[in-house]
Amino acid sequence: MDPLLNFSNKVILISGASSGLGKALAQALAQRGAKLVLGDINEAGLEMTAAKLREQGCEVITRRSDVAKEADSKALVEAATGQWGRLDMAVNNAGVPQSFIPLEEIDEAVIDQQFNVNVKGVLYALKHQIPMMRKQGEGAILNVSSMAGLCGSPKLAAYSAAKHGVIGLTKTAAVENARYNIRVNAICPFFTLTPMVLDMELAKDKSIEDVTAFLAQGSPMKRLGKPEEVVNVMLMMLSPLNTYMTGQAIALDGGVSAL
Ligand SMILES: NC(=O)c1ccc[n+]([C@@H]2O[C@H](COP(=O)([O-])OP(=O)(O)OC[C@H]3O[C@@H](n4cnc5c(N)ncnc54)[C@H](O)[C@@H]3O)[C@@H](O)[C@H]2O)c1
């Protein structure tokens, strides 16, 4: 296997692994030899993901894990260390969307959910992943932000603020831990065809083509991202040979940020 994409025997934690990008990344890492620790609040989905991976010979453990709860984040790290004695990489991917709504109409429950899951979820994860990586003297963490974390995002104010928060956490954790050989980066995808987008309110009763066309209007490529396109860049960012990149928030957006 090309050493750039060889994850053999790497112990890798992924949150939000029962669906979308987390599930697709788990499959890609399993094909490349990783041992996986998968968390999600959707236990049934998690078990379906894990069953497929085990059929392919991947060693995988699963935990029902709510990233908004610090104890769950700690337990997910302990699941990795309990089973394999180490945690090489972590992908803090779990996230929740926000319905499209003007800023002045957002209610407190939406704001709380965005900050509890999308911001605190990443903070708790980093808090418990980093000490293990420091003990080992190495590690790589990939946080999943969004283009909404880099740009203003009309009608997505709370989501945009939360995903900007993920980038702040990424840069801070990167600077604090660079001397310990721990890399921390964030990926910032534009709209990607996962259940998060396909289940959106505006996608109800519409064909995939209509949803894609609507959301892709402002994109130079005039299309949304495909999950596998995001996963390919995740693999490159996590690569064991990508040893000098840290503190970066990488846009994956079909050219949106170049406009
Ligand atoms: N799809 C997109 O257009 C897009 C674009 C930019 C960023 N993202 C980000 O990518 C990440 C993955 O999203 P996706 O598109 O695969 O969506 P998805 O809805 O398919 O997957 C999200 C997963 O996170 C899980 N989850 C939700 N809340 C959780 C919690 N509190 N604890 C643990 N797990 C929880 C869900 O059960 C689900 O399995 C998210 O952080 C999302 O914000 C998605």
The ligand as an ORCA input file, in Angstrom:
! r2SCAN-3c Opt
* xyz 0 1
  N     -23.180     17.371      4.615
  C     -22.770     18.606      4.510
  O     -23.200     19.365      3.625
  C     -21.744     19.153      5.458
  C     -21.035     20.306      5.076
  C     -20.104     20.835      5.954
  C     -19.860     20.225      7.148
  N     -20.573     19.098      7.498
  C     -20.289     18.510      8.789
  O     -19.888     17.176      8.584
  C     -20.137     16.415      9.773
  C     -20.823     15.117      9.391
  O     -22.079     15.437      8.841
  P     -22.811     14.543      7.722
  O     -23.005     15.426      6.552
  O     -22.120     13.256      7.561
  O     -24.240     14.390      8.411
  P     -25.048     13.093      8.917
  O     -26.280     13.665      9.517
  O     -25.151     12.118      7.820
  O     -24.112     12.488     10.063
  C     -23.973     13.112     11.308
  C     -23.809     12.017     12.342
  O     -23.590     12.641     13.622
  C     -24.384     11.944     14.570
  N     -24.665     12.816     15.708
  C     -25.512     13.862     15.781
  N     -25.504     14.394     17.010
  C     -24.630     13.655     17.744
  C     -24.186     13.698     19.079
  N     -24.673     14.626     19.938
  N     -23.271     12.801     19.490
  C     -22.787     11.844     18.640
  N     -23.199     11.734     17.358
  C     -24.102     12.641     16.924
  C     -25.646     11.552     13.822
  O     -26.350     10.511     14.478
  C     -25.058     11.142     12.484
  O     -24.689      9.785     12.477
  C     -20.956     17.330     10.678
  O     -20.119     17.915     11.656
  C     -21.458     18.410      9.725
  O     -21.739     19.617     10.382
  C     -21.495     18.545      6.677
*
